[in-house]
Amino acid sequence: MTIARVVDAHVHLWDPARADWYPFLAGMQELDMGDISGMCRRFDQPIYFSEAAKWNVQKFVHVAASAKLVDETRELDELAEATGHPDVIIGGLLPSAGIAENERQLDVQLASERFRGVRVVGEGDEPIPTPEIVGALQDRGLILELMVHPDQLIAAAAAIDAWDLPVVVEHTGWPRSNEPAEYELWKTGMAALAGLRDNVTCKLSGLAMPMQSMDAAIFAPWIKHAIELFGADRCMFGSNFPVDGMHGTFDDLYRTYDELTADLDESTRDKLFAGNAERIYGS
């Protein structure tokens, strides 16, 4: 059985030469990710489609990575007008900027018809959204993408429990390692999120970062348990390229995803690889 089509739920396009846009790629900002040289390369749309050529990628979701959040959304929208992609834009939001400035930035980005929501970025407790932030997103019909580690998943579930906006748990709950203690912490937190309403979904992505591998046997406990918790209707695959490209090729990654879902029927696989992302992001 082959994967008929792909809607990649997590892509970053960037150019490290633009140091003011991507300071972490230009060596101006420390990241706790080890050797990042493999992702510090120009990654534009032609390169992406070239590397993904074997997998019939029909659409992709671009997720914010620039320090220039509003400018990035505007530029990506112009790219999409010219080329047809990206099909969905997820922007970013810095809680430290204050709610008034964040609301202003949301309203500016809403000028893009492809803008669907934001990921909350920051240090410490900042990625767990405040009620003001969640309310601002819900009032505007936007998606909240949760980018928190396993020790923050329960707190994140509590923060969004009373809200009805669409929530996407990024990077399979973003484990820091493949250690048994991290896995147990992750399972508890992911169960709390999966136990909320159907508006909370899981993006199966980003595991190559902490695992430093794309081996199917290493991915299997995380991917299979996430699908078991959330159900196949609430999960979707994303590449996280070029970040996960530090540990293998796009082909390596999607061969692993293919292997881990080989026992599922064609309809279910289409949901995981394409259909759910189209539905969740409205693309």
N, C-alpha and C positions, 0 to 999 in steps of 0.2 A: 504494500500500500504506500502510495506517495502522498506528500503534502500538496494539495491542489493549488493553494494560494496562501500568501502571507500578507497580513497587515501588521507591520512591525510596530509594537506599542511603545518603543522607547529608543530614540535615536538622538545623537548630538552632532550637529554640523558646526565646525569651528576652524579657526586658523590661528595657531600659536603666535604668528607674527603680529597679531593685533593684541599686544601686551595689555593695553588698557581694558580690552574686552575680556581677555582670558588670562588674568595674572597668574593663576595656578599652573597654566601650561608654559608660561614664560619664566618660571622659576622665581616669581615674586611673592609667592604665597605657599606656605608649607601645607602638605596634605599627608594625612596618616594612612598612606596607601602603599608604602614601600617604593620600589622603583617604578616611576610613572613614565619612563622614557618611551615605552611602547605606545602610549596614547597621545604623546606630545607630537602630533603630526597633523598636517593639513588634512581635514576630512570634510570634503564638500559633497554635493549631491552626486556628481558623476562618479566619484570614488566609491561612495556608498553603493550605488546601483551596480557598479562593476564588481565589487566584492560580494554582493548578494545575488549575482546574476543567475545562479542555479536554482533559486528558490521562488521564482514568480512573485516577487514583492510587488503588490499592486498599490499599496498605500503605506505611509509611515507617519508616526506621531513624533513631532520634534519636542523635546523637553528642554527647558531653560538650562543654560550653562554659563551664560555671560554675566559679567558684572554690570553690563548695560541692559537691564532687563527689558525696559520699554523699547529701547532702540532695537534690541534683538527681535522682538515680536514684530515690529514694523518692517524690519529688513526681511524677515522670513516671509511675511505676508506678500511683500513685493516679489520675492523669489517664486512663491506659489502662483501669483498672478501670471508670471512669465512662463513657468514650467509645469504647473499643475501640482507641484509638491513643494513643501510638506502638506499633507492633507489636514492635519490637526496641529495646533500650536498650544503647548502647555508652557505658560510663562512662570515667572518666579515672584516671590514675595519675601521681603525682609521685615520681620516684625519690629526690628529696632528702628525702622523708619517712622513708626507711629501709624495709627489707624487712619488718620486723615490723609497722609501721603499715600498709604497703601490703597485707599479707596480711589484717590485721584489716578494712580497708576493703573488700577483695574479698569477704570472708565476709559482711559486713553486706549488701552489694549483691546477693549471691546469694539473698537472701530474695525478690527480685523474679524471677518466672518469665520475665520478658522480658529480663532482664539476660544479655547474651551475651559480654561481654568489655570491653576497655579500649583506649584510645589512650594512649600514653605522651607526656606533655607536659613541656616544660622548655626549658632553654637549652643551647647548645653541644652536647656529646656526650650529654646526658641522654636525648634521644629514642631513641638506640640502646640497646635493652634489655640489661640485665645477665643473666647466666645465672640469678641468683636470681629475677629478675622473670619470665623466660621459664618457669622451672621452676614457679613459683607458679601461673602461668596454665595451664600444661599439666596440672598436678596437679588442677586444678579444672575441666578441660574447657572453658576459656575461649578466646576469640579475642584475638589480638594485632593491633591496627591500627598499622601503621607510618606515622608522619608525619615523614618526613625528606626533605631536599632532595637534588638529584642528586649533590652531592659527598659525601653520606653513604650512598648506596644500596649501594655495594660493601661498606662496613663493616657495614651492616645485614644484607646477605645472609650475610656470614660469621658474624654473631652468631646467626642463626637456622638455619644450615645443618644442625646436628645434631638439630634439634627437630622434632617431628611435629604440634604444635598448629596450628590454622588461623591463617594470617597474611593480613591484608588490607593491601595497599599503598595508602595513601590518596592522593587527589588526583592520580592519574595520575603518581605519583612526584614531585609537588610542585616543578616547575621554578620558578625565580625570575624568568625572563624568556623572551622569544622569540628571544634571541640565538643565532647558530649555535654558538658555543662551549658554551653551556648545553645546547643540543640534543644535541651530540655527547657531552657528559658524561653526560647523562640516558640516552641510548641504551646506553651501556656499563653503567651501573648497573642499568638495567631488565633488560638481558639477563642480568646476574648473578642477579637475583631470579627472573626467569622460568625460568632454568635449574635452579632448585631443584625440589622435588617439587610435586605438584598441590595440596598444602595451602596453597601461596602463590598468592593471587589479587590482582587489580588492580581498584581502584575508579576508574572513569572519571569524575572529578569535579574541581572546584577549578581548572580552567584559566582561567576568566575572571579570577581574581585576578591572576596574573602577566601574562596577555595583555592585560588591560584591554579585553577585547572578547569577543563571542560569535560572531564571524564564522566561518563554517564553513571557509573557506580557511585561517584562522589555526589553528583547532583540528585540521585534518585530519592534518598530519604526526604529531602527538602521539597522537591517538585511534587512527588507523589503524595506527601502528607498535606501540602497546601491544597492540592486538588481535592483530596478527601475532605478537608475541613470546609472549604468554600463551595465545592461542587464545580462541575465542569462549566456551568453557566455563568460562574462568577470569577473565572480566571482567564488570563490572556498572556501570550508569550511576547516578549520584547527582547531585542538584541543587546541593548545598552552599548552599542558601538559608537565610537571606537574604544570606549573605556575597557570593555571586556575583551577587546582585541589584544590587550596586553598578554593574554594567556591562551591565544589560539585564533583561528580564522573564523570568519562568518560561517563557512562550511562546517567547521568542527562543531560550532555551537548548535547549528540547526540539525546536524546529524544526531547530536545528543538529544535535543528536544524530540526529534523524530523517533529515536530508539525508545525513549521513555514513554511515548504515547502509542507505540505500535500495537498495543493490545486493545486500543479503543476503536470504536467504529468511525466510519468516514465522517458522519455528521458531527460527532463530538469533536473530532480533531479539527474540523473546519471552524467550529466555535472557538477552540483554544488558539488556533493559529491566525484567525481572521475575523470571524463573525462577531465574537464578543467585543473585540476592539471597535469594530464599526458601530455596534449598538451603544456601547458605553460612551464613546467619544462623539457619536452622531456624525460619523464621516461618510 
